[in-house]
Amino acid sequence: MKKATLAVLLLLAWGSNLHAQTPFYQGKAVRMIVGFTPGGSNDIWTRLIAQHMGKYIPGNPELVVQNMPGGGSMVAANYVYNMAKPDGLILGTIAPALYLEQLAGRKEVRFDWAKFSWIGSPERTAEVLFIRSDTPYKTIEDLRQAVEPPRCGATGTGSVDYYFPKLLEEILGVKFNVVVGYPGAAEVHMAIEKGEMQCRTGSISSFFDREPGRTWAKTGFVRVLVQGGRRRDPRLPDVPTVYELLDKYRATDAVRGLARVLLSPGSLGRPTVGTPGIATDRVKILREAFARTMTDPDFLAEVKKRKYELDPVSGDELETIAKEVVAQPAEVIERMRKLLGK
């Protein structure tokens, strides 16, 4: 009888131990919410990552991509922050400049930027403003002399295609007619092709590595007027940087400080985030899986095939940057609010 009881106890202990060792993600699916329409750079990167990241998460869950456009990814950011359970089963790819909306005090913001669970980014980005070549605006000086401002399409006020032109207005004294409300980059590009819009700001990588930018650059359909990196990109040797223009037009220290705040999204790149409050060990699992995906041979082969630029940012680094950008002095925030029309 004692032997039978002992056997039962051992069996129960073994079963309990087996259950305890079962990975949390086993048999589950992870939803990756993209705050933009299909076909844009954020969507393409997320889908590529989703194809490979699951095998580096214990339990090998399925990663399912879902598009949730709206407000330059504001809808997706609010959803991931508030609607998702903090279990690590819902992640989001959102615009790196949404913190500007938080600093500006927009009522639509229902998140605290620094409290997202930061997972990783596949690249850092630098901005470019491009314009149709059949417009009379050949250089920045042409824009400074323009009677009628060019029409630039944008997805939302927290997106690079809105705040970058506004920064150029502050630095150069130029004017843009920025039209907000496009669901994603693809719709802005279509508007440019139709002639409804004349210009847009995007990243250098998406301009040269993805369509239609790749073809536009090759055919000369558009020209780049300014770039946001600290150094000129080798593919744009004759295009000035914002920092060169700050020197050329003798920008004040206040304007230079504002530029640093508005250009910081480039360091965040295309961030993947999770809901606040995810268990520390689970965040670690996700960060490590993301990092390992960045070195996965099949992933790298696909990146090379697509001629993408890979410059990963770790979750730890994203978290540090996120906390820094929202810790701004009152005078910088006030200047930013005025610039962005808040």
TORKOL-4160 file (C-alpha; in steps of 0.2 Angstrom, whole numbers, padded with zeros to 4 digits, m for minus):
342
<pt num="1" X="0000" Y="0000" Z="0000"/>
<pt num="2" X="0014" Y="0012" Z="0005"/>
<pt num="3" X="0023" Y="0008" Z="m0012"/>
<pt num="4" X="0007" Y="0012" Z="m0022"/>
<pt num="5" X="0005" Y="0028" Z="m0012"/>
<pt num="6" X="0023" Y="0033" Z="m0016"/>
<pt num="7" X="0021" Y="0029" Z="m0034"/>
<pt num="8" X="0006" Y="0040" Z="m0035"/>
<pt num="9" X="0015" Y="0054" Z="m0026"/>
<pt num="10" X="0029" Y="0053" Z="m0038"/>
<pt num="11" X="0018" Y="0053" Z="m0053"/>
<pt num="12" X="0009" Y="0068" Z="m0047"/>
<pt num="13" X="0026" Y="0077" Z="m0044"/>
<pt num="14" X="0032" Y="0072" Z="m0061"/>
<pt num="15" X="0016" Y="0079" Z="m0069"/>
<pt num="16" X="0017" Y="0095" Z="m0059"/>
<pt num="17" X="0035" Y="0097" Z="m0063"/>
<pt num="18" X="0032" Y="0094" Z="m0082"/>
<pt num="19" X="0018" Y="0107" Z="m0081"/>
<pt num="20" X="0029" Y="0119" Z="m0073"/>
<pt num="21" X="0042" Y="0117" Z="m0087"/>
<pt num="22" X="0030" Y="0120" Z="m0101"/>
<pt num="23" X="0035" Y="0136" Z="m0110"/>
<pt num="24" X="0021" Y="0150" Z="m0108"/>
<pt num="25" X="0021" Y="0153" Z="m0126"/>
<pt num="26" X="0018" Y="0135" Z="m0131"/>
<pt num="27" X="0002" Y="0132" Z="m0141"/>
<pt num="28" X="m0001" Y="0151" Z="m0141"/>
<pt num="29" X="m0001" Y="0165" Z="m0155"/>
<pt num="30" X="0007" Y="0182" Z="m0153"/>
<pt num="31" X="m0002" Y="0196" Z="m0162"/>
<pt num="32" X="0010" Y="0209" Z="m0170"/>
<pt num="33" X="m0001" Y="0225" Z="m0172"/>
<pt num="34" X="0006" Y="0236" Z="m0186"/>
<pt num="35" X="0000" Y="0254" Z="m0184"/>
<pt num="36" X="0000" Y="0257" Z="m0203"/>
<pt num="37" X="m0008" Y="0251" Z="m0219"/>
<pt num="38" X="m0001" Y="0236" Z="m0228"/>
<pt num="39" X="0014" Y="0238" Z="m0240"/>
<pt num="40" X="0023" Y="0252" Z="m0231"/>
<pt num="41" X="0041" Y="0250" Z="m0223"/>
<pt num="42" X="0034" Y="0247" Z="m0205"/>
<pt num="43" X="0022" Y="0233" Z="m0212"/>
<pt num="44" X="0035" Y="0225" Z="m0222"/>
<pt num="45" X="0048" Y="0224" Z="m0208"/>
<pt num="46" X="0036" Y="0218" Z="m0196"/>
<pt num="47" X="0030" Y="0204" Z="m0207"/>
<pt num="48" X="0048" Y="0199" Z="m0211"/>
<pt num="49" X="0052" Y="0198" Z="m0192"/>
<pt num="50" X="0036" Y="0188" Z="m0189"/>
<pt num="51" X="0042" Y="0175" Z="m0201"/>
<pt num="52" X="0057" Y="0171" Z="m0190"/>
<pt num="53" X="0055" Y="0177" Z="m0173"/>
<pt num="54" X="0044" Y="0163" Z="m0166"/>
<pt num="55" X="0057" Y="0150" Z="m0167"/>
<pt num="56" X="0068" Y="0159" Z="m0155"/>
<pt num="57" X="0053" Y="0161" Z="m0142"/>
<pt num="58" X="0052" Y="0145" Z="m0130"/>
<pt num="59" X="0037" Y="0136" Z="m0135"/>
<pt num="60" X="0038" Y="0142" Z="m0154"/>
<pt num="61" X="0022" Y="0152" Z="m0154"/>
<pt num="62" X="0014" Y="0157" Z="m0171"/>
<pt num="63" X="0017" Y="0176" Z="m0174"/>
<pt num="64" X="0002" Y="0184" Z="m0183"/>
<pt num="65" X="0003" Y="0201" Z="m0191"/>
<pt num="66" X="m0013" Y="0213" Z="m0190"/>
<pt num="67" X="m0014" Y="0230" Z="m0197"/>
<pt num="68" X="m0022" Y="0243" Z="m0186"/>
<pt num="69" X="m0019" Y="0260" Z="m0195"/>
<pt num="70" X="m0025" Y="0277" Z="m0189"/>
<pt num="71" X="m0018" Y="0293" Z="m0183"/>
<pt num="72" X="0000" Y="0289" Z="m0188"/>
<pt num="73" X="m0001" Y="0273" Z="m0178"/>
<pt num="74" X="m0009" Y="0282" Z="m0163"/>
<pt num="75" X="m0024" Y="0270" Z="m0163"/>
<pt num="76" X="m0012" Y="0255" Z="m0162"/>
<pt num="77" X="m0001" Y="0263" Z="m0148"/>
<pt num="78" X="m0017" Y="0266" Z="m0138"/>
<pt num="79" X="m0023" Y="0248" Z="m0141"/>
<pt num="80" X="m0007" Y="0240" Z="m0136"/>
<pt num="81" X="m0005" Y="0251" Z="m0121"/>
<pt num="82" X="m0023" Y="0250" Z="m0114"/>
<pt num="83" X="m0033" Y="0236" Z="m0122"/>
<pt num="84" X="m0020" Y="0222" Z="m0122"/>
<pt num="85" X="m0017" Y="0211" Z="m0107"/>
<pt num="86" X="0001" Y="0212" Z="m0100"/>
<pt num="87" X="0005" Y="0194" Z="m0105"/>
<pt num="88" X="0017" Y="0197" Z="m0119"/>
<pt num="89" X="0005" Y="0190" Z="m0132"/>
<pt num="90" X="0002" Y="0207" Z="m0141"/>
<pt num="91" X="0016" Y="0218" Z="m0148"/>
<pt num="92" X="0015" Y="0233" Z="m0158"/>
<pt num="93" X="0025" Y="0242" Z="m0172"/>
<pt num="94" X="0022" Y="0261" Z="m0170"/>
<pt num="95" X="0029" Y="0277" Z="m0176"/>
<pt num="96" X="0044" Y="0282" Z="m0166"/>
<pt num="97" X="0039" Y="0300" Z="m0165"/>
<pt num="98" X="0022" Y="0298" Z="m0155"/>
<pt num="99" X="0031" Y="0304" Z="m0139"/>
<pt num="100" X="0029" Y="0321" Z="m0147"/>
<pt num="101" X="0010" Y="0320" Z="m0146"/>
<pt num="102" X="0012" Y="0315" Z="m0127"/>
<pt num="103" X="0024" Y="0330" Z="m0124"/>
<pt num="104" X="0011" Y="0341" Z="m0133"/>
<pt num="105" X="m0003" Y="0336" Z="m0122"/>
<pt num="106" X="m0014" Y="0329" Z="m0135"/>
<pt num="107" X="m0030" Y="0322" Z="m0128"/>
<pt num="108" X="m0029" Y="0307" Z="m0140"/>
<pt num="109" X="m0014" Y="0301" Z="m0131"/>
<pt num="110" X="m0018" Y="0287" Z="m0119"/>
<pt num="111" X="m0001" Y="0280" Z="m0116"/>
<pt num="112" X="0015" Y="0285" Z="m0106"/>
<pt num="113" X="0029" Y="0283" Z="m0119"/>
<pt num="114" X="0042" Y="0278" Z="m0106"/>
<pt num="115" X="0031" Y="0264" Z="m0099"/>
<pt num="116" X="0029" Y="0253" Z="m0115"/>
<pt num="117" X="0039" Y="0237" Z="m0115"/>
<pt num="118" X="0052" Y="0240" Z="m0127"/>
<pt num="119" X="0057" Y="0225" Z="m0138"/>
<pt num="120" X="0068" Y="0230" Z="m0152"/>
<pt num="121" X="0070" Y="0239" Z="m0169"/>
<pt num="122" X="0077" Y="0232" Z="m0185"/>
<pt num="123" X="0085" Y="0249" Z="m0191"/>
<pt num="124" X="0089" Y="0267" Z="m0186"/>
<pt num="125" X="0082" Y="0279" Z="m0198"/>
<pt num="126" X="0087" Y="0296" Z="m0205"/>
<pt num="127" X="0074" Y="0308" Z="m0213"/>
<pt num="128" X="0073" Y="0314" Z="m0231"/>
<pt num="129" X="0061" Y="0327" Z="m0238"/>
<pt num="130" X="0058" Y="0323" Z="m0257"/>
<pt num="131" X="0047" Y="0333" Z="m0269"/>
<pt num="132" X="0041" Y="0330" Z="m0287"/>
<pt num="133" X="0054" Y="0335" Z="m0300"/>
<pt num="134" X="0041" Y="0344" Z="m0311"/>
<pt num="135" X="0038" Y="0357" Z="m0297"/>
<pt num="136" X="0048" Y="0374" Z="m0297"/>
<pt num="137" X="0056" Y="0369" Z="m0281"/>
<pt num="138" X="0074" Y="0363" Z="m0285"/>
<pt num="139" X="0083" Y="0368" Z="m0269"/>
<pt num="140" X="0080" Y="0374" Z="m0252"/>
<pt num="141" X="0083" Y="0392" Z="m0258"/>
<pt num="142" X="0068" Y="0390" Z="m0270"/>
<pt num="143" X="0057" Y="0385" Z="m0256"/>
<pt num="144" X="0063" Y="0400" Z="m0246"/>
<pt num="145" X="0057" Y="0411" Z="m0261"/>
<pt num="146" X="0041" Y="0402" Z="m0265"/>
<pt num="147" X="0025" Y="0412" Z="m0265"/>
<pt num="148" X="0014" Y="0396" Z="m0264"/>
<pt num="149" X="0020" Y="0382" Z="m0252"/>
<pt num="150" X="0021" Y="0365" Z="m0258"/>
<pt num="151" X="0008" Y="0352" Z="m0253"/>
<pt num="152" X="0015" Y="0338" Z="m0242"/>
<pt num="153" X="0005" Y="0322" Z="m0237"/>
<pt num="154" X="0006" Y="0315" Z="m0220"/>
<pt num="155" X="m0002" Y="0301" Z="m0210"/>
<pt num="156" X="m0003" Y="0310" Z="m0193"/>
<pt num="157" X="0004" Y="0325" Z="m0182"/>
<pt num="158" X="0015" Y="0312" Z="m0173"/>
<pt num="159" X="0023" Y="0306" Z="m0189"/>
<pt num="160" X="0039" Y="0311" Z="m0197"/>
<pt num="161" X="0030" Y="0317" Z="m0213"/>
<pt num="162" X="0022" Y="0330" Z="m0202"/>
<pt num="163" X="0035" Y="0336" Z="m0189"/>
<pt num="164" X="0050" Y="0336" Z="m0201"/>
<pt num="165" X="0043" Y="0349" Z="m0213"/>
<pt num="166" X="0038" Y="0359" Z="m0197"/>
<pt num="167" X="0055" Y="0358" Z="m0191"/>
<pt num="168" X="0062" Y="0365" Z="m0208"/>
<pt num="169" X="0049" Y="0379" Z="m0207"/>
<pt num="170" X="0057" Y="0384" Z="m0190"/>
<pt num="171" X="0075" Y="0383" Z="m0196"/>
<pt num="172" X="0073" Y="0390" Z="m0214"/>
<pt num="173" X="0058" Y="0401" Z="m0213"/>
<pt num="174" X="0050" Y="0391" Z="m0227"/>
<pt num="175" X="0032" Y="0386" Z="m0228"/>
<pt num="176" X="0024" Y="0369" Z="m0232"/>
<pt num="177" X="0005" Y="0365" Z="m0234"/>
<pt num="178" X="0005" Y="0349" Z="m0224"/>
<pt num="179" X="m0011" Y="0338" Z="m0227"/>
<pt num="180" X="m0014" Y="0326" Z="m0213"/>
<pt num="181" X="m0025" Y="0311" Z="m0213"/>
<pt num="182" X="m0018" Y="0298" Z="m0225"/>
<pt num="183" X="m0019" Y="0280" Z="m0218"/>
<pt num="184" X="m0002" Y="0275" Z="m0223"/>
<pt num="185" X="0014" Y="0279" Z="m0234"/>
<pt num="186" X="0006" Y="0270" Z="m0249"/>
<pt num="187" X="m0009" Y="0282" Z="m0249"/>
<pt num="188" X="0003" Y="0297" Z="m0248"/>
<pt num="189" X="0014" Y="0290" Z="m0262"/>
<pt num="190" X="m0002" Y="0287" Z="m0273"/>
<pt num="191" X="m0007" Y="0305" Z="m0270"/>
<pt num="192" X="0010" Y="0311" Z="m0275"/>
<pt num="193" X="0009" Y="0301" Z="m0291"/>
<pt num="194" X="m0008" Y="0308" Z="m0295"/>
<pt num="195" X="m0002" Y="0326" Z="m0292"/>
<pt num="196" X="m0013" Y="0329" Z="m0277"/>
<pt num="197" X="0002" Y="0330" Z="m0266"/>
<pt num="198" X="0019" Y="0336" Z="m0271"/>
<pt num="199" X="0031" Y="0331" Z="m0257"/>
<pt num="200" X="0033" Y="0320" Z="m0242"/>
<pt num="201" X="0046" Y="0316" Z="m0228"/>
<pt num="202" X="0051" Y="0298" Z="m0226"/>
<pt num="203" X="0066" Y="0288" Z="m0221"/>
<pt num="204" X="0082" Y="0287" Z="m0231"/>
<pt num="205" X="0081" Y="0268" Z="m0230"/>
<pt num="206" X="0063" Y="0266" Z="m0236"/>
<pt num="207" X="0066" Y="0279" Z="m0250"/>
<pt num="208" X="0081" Y="0269" Z="m0258"/>
<pt num="209" X="0076" Y="0252" Z="m0253"/>
<pt num="210" X="0057" Y="0251" Z="m0256"/>
<pt num="211" X="0045" Y="0255" Z="m0269"/>
<pt num="212" X="0040" Y="0267" Z="m0276"/>
<pt num="213" X="0055" Y="0277" Z="m0269"/>
<pt num="214" X="0068" Y="0266" Z="m0277"/>
<pt num="215" X="0060" Y="0269" Z="m0294"/>
<pt num="216" X="0057" Y="0287" Z="m0291"/>
<pt num="217" X="0075" Y="0290" Z="m0287"/>
<pt num="218" X="0081" Y="0280" Z="m0302"/>
<pt num="219" X="0070" Y="0289" Z="m0314"/>
<pt num="220" X="0071" Y="0306" Z="m0307"/>
<pt num="221" X="0052" Y="0308" Z="m0303"/>
<pt num="222" X="0056" Y="0316" Z="m0287"/>
<pt num="223" X="0071" Y="0325" Z="m0280"/>
<pt num="224" X="0078" Y="0325" Z="m0262"/>
<pt num="225" X="0080" Y="0343" Z="m0255"/>
<pt num="226" X="0086" Y="0339" Z="m0237"/>
<pt num="227" X="0091" Y="0325" Z="m0226"/>
<pt num="228" X="0090" Y="0323" Z="m0207"/>
<pt num="229" X="0106" Y="0313" Z="m0203"/>
<pt num="230" X="0121" Y="0321" Z="m0195"/>
<pt num="231" X="0132" Y="0316" Z="m0211"/>
<pt num="232" X="0127" Y="0316" Z="m0229"/>
<pt num="233" X="0122" Y="0299" Z="m0235"/>
<pt num="234" X="0133" Y="0293" Z="m0249"/>
<pt num="235" X="0119" Y="0291" Z="m0260"/>
<pt num="236" X="0114" Y="0309" Z="m0257"/>
<pt num="237" X="0131" Y="0318" Z="m0258"/>
<pt num="238" X="0124" Y="0335" Z="m0264"/>
<pt num="239" X="0109" Y="0336" Z="m0252"/>
<pt num="240" X="0112" Y="0346" Z="m0237"/>
<pt num="241" X="0108" Y="0339" Z="m0219"/>
<pt num="242" X="0098" Y="0348" Z="m0206"/>
<pt num="243" X="0113" Y="0351" Z="m0196"/>
<pt num="244" X="0122" Y="0359" Z="m0210"/>
<pt num="245" X="0107" Y="0371" Z="m0212"/>
<pt num="246" X="0107" Y="0375" Z="m0193"/>
<pt num="247" X="0125" Y="0381" Z="m0196"/>
<pt num="248" X="0121" Y="0390" Z="m0212"/>
<pt num="249" X="0106" Y="0400" Z="m0206"/>
<pt num="250" X="0114" Y="0402" Z="m0188"/>
<pt num="251" X="0101" Y="0394" Z="m0178"/>
<pt num="252" X="0099" Y="0399" Z="m0160"/>
<pt num="253" X="0103" Y="0387" Z="m0146"/>
<pt num="254" X="0084" Y="0385" Z="m0143"/>
<pt num="255" X="0081" Y="0380" Z="m0161"/>
<pt num="256" X="0096" Y="0367" Z="m0160"/>
<pt num="257" X="0088" Y="0360" Z="m0144"/>
<pt num="258" X="0071" Y="0358" Z="m0153"/>
<pt num="259" X="0080" Y="0350" Z="m0168"/>
<pt num="260" X="0088" Y="0337" Z="m0156"/>
<pt num="261" X="0070" Y="0333" Z="m0149"/>
<pt num="262" X="0062" Y="0332" Z="m0166"/>
<pt num="263" X="0076" Y="0321" Z="m0174"/>
<pt num="264" X="0077" Y="0309" Z="m0160"/>
<pt num="265" X="0064" Y="0297" Z="m0168"/>
<pt num="266" X="0078" Y="0292" Z="m0180"/>
<pt num="267" X="0087" Y="0283" Z="m0166"/>
<pt num="268" X="0071" Y="0273" Z="m0161"/>
<pt num="269" X="0069" Y="0268" Z="m0179"/>
<pt num="270" X="0054" Y="0256" Z="m0181"/>
<pt num="271" X="0051" Y="0251" Z="m0163"/>
<pt num="272" X="0042" Y="0235" Z="m0158"/>
<pt num="273" X="0034" Y="0238" Z="m0141"/>
<pt num="274" X="0023" Y="0228" Z="m0129"/>
<pt num="275" X="0010" Y="0232" Z="m0116"/>
<pt num="276" X="0017" Y="0240" Z="m0099"/>
<pt num="277" X="0018" Y="0228" Z="m0085"/>
<pt num="278" X="0024" Y="0212" Z="m0095"/>
<pt num="279" X="0033" Y="0201" Z="m0083"/>
<pt num="280" X="0052" Y="0205" Z="m0083"/>
<pt num="281" X="0057" Y="0187" Z="m0088"/>
<pt num="282" X="0045" Y="0187" Z="m0102"/>
<pt num="283" X="0051" Y="0204" Z="m0109"/>
<pt num="284" X="0069" Y="0197" Z="m0108"/>
<pt num="285" X="0062" Y="0182" Z="m0118"/>
<pt num="286" X="0055" Y="0193" Z="m0132"/>
<pt num="287" X="0070" Y="0205" Z="m0132"/>
<pt num="288" X="0082" Y="0190" Z="m0134"/>
<pt num="289" X="0071" Y="0182" Z="m0148"/>
<pt num="290" X="0071" Y="0199" Z="m0157"/>
<pt num="291" X="0089" Y="0200" Z="m0156"/>
<pt num="292" X="0092" Y="0183" Z="m0162"/>
<pt num="293" X="0081" Y="0186" Z="m0176"/>
<pt num="294" X="0092" Y="0200" Z="m0182"/>
<pt num="295" X="0106" Y="0187" Z="m0184"/>
<pt num="296" X="0096" Y="0173" Z="m0191"/>
<pt num="297" X="0104" Y="0167" Z="m0207"/>
<pt num="298" X="0087" Y="0165" Z="m0216"/>
<pt num="299" X="0082" Y="0182" Z="m0210"/>
<pt num="300" X="0098" Y="0190" Z="m0216"/>
<pt num="301" X="0097" Y="0182" Z="m0233"/>
<pt num="302" X="0079" Y="0189" Z="m0235"/>
<pt num="303" X="0086" Y="0207" Z="m0230"/>
<pt num="304" X="0100" Y="0205" Z="m0242"/>
<pt num="305" X="0088" Y="0200" Z="m0256"/>
<pt num="306" X="0077" Y="0214" Z="m0253"/>
<pt num="307" X="0092" Y="0226" Z="m0252"/>
<pt num="308" X="0086" Y="0233" Z="m0235"/>
<pt num="309" X="0098" Y="0241" Z="m0222"/>
<pt num="310" X="0099" Y="0232" Z="m0206"/>
<pt num="311" X="0105" Y="0242" Z="m0191"/>
<pt num="312" X="0096" Y="0235" Z="m0176"/>
<pt num="313" X="0092" Y="0244" Z="m0159"/>
<pt num="314" X="0091" Y="0233" Z="m0144"/>
<pt num="315" X="0076" Y="0234" Z="m0132"/>
<pt num="316" X="0087" Y="0240" Z="m0118"/>
<pt num="317" X="0093" Y="0254" Z="m0129"/>
<pt num="318" X="0076" Y="0259" Z="m0135"/>
<pt num="319" X="0070" Y="0260" Z="m0117"/>
<pt num="320" X="0084" Y="0271" Z="m0112"/>
<pt num="321" X="0080" Y="0283" Z="m0127"/>
<pt num="322" X="0062" Y="0282" Z="m0123"/>
<pt num="323" X="0064" Y="0288" Z="m0106"/>
<pt num="324" X="0076" Y="0302" Z="m0111"/>
<pt num="325" X="0065" Y="0310" Z="m0125"/>
<pt num="326" X="0050" Y="0313" Z="m0113"/>
<pt num="327" X="0061" Y="0321" Z="m0100"/>
<pt num="328" X="0061" Y="0338" Z="m0108"/>
<pt num="329" X="0062" Y="0355" Z="m0099"/>
<pt num="330" X="0046" Y="0365" Z="m0100"/>
<pt num="331" X="0054" Y="0378" Z="m0112"/>
<pt num="332" X="0058" Y="0365" Z="m0125"/>
<pt num="333" X="0040" Y="0357" Z="m0124"/>
<pt num="334" X="0032" Y="0374" Z="m0126"/>
<pt num="335" X="0043" Y="0378" Z="m0141"/>
<pt num="336" X="0038" Y="0361" Z="m0148"/>
<pt num="337" X="0020" Y="0364" Z="m0145"/>
<pt num="338" X="0020" Y="0381" Z="m0154"/>
<pt num="339" X="0030" Y="0373" Z="m0169"/>
<pt num="340" X="0018" Y="0359" Z="m0171"/>
<pt num="341" X="0002" Y="0370" Z="m0168"/>
<pt num="342" X="m0003" Y="0362" Z="m0152"/>
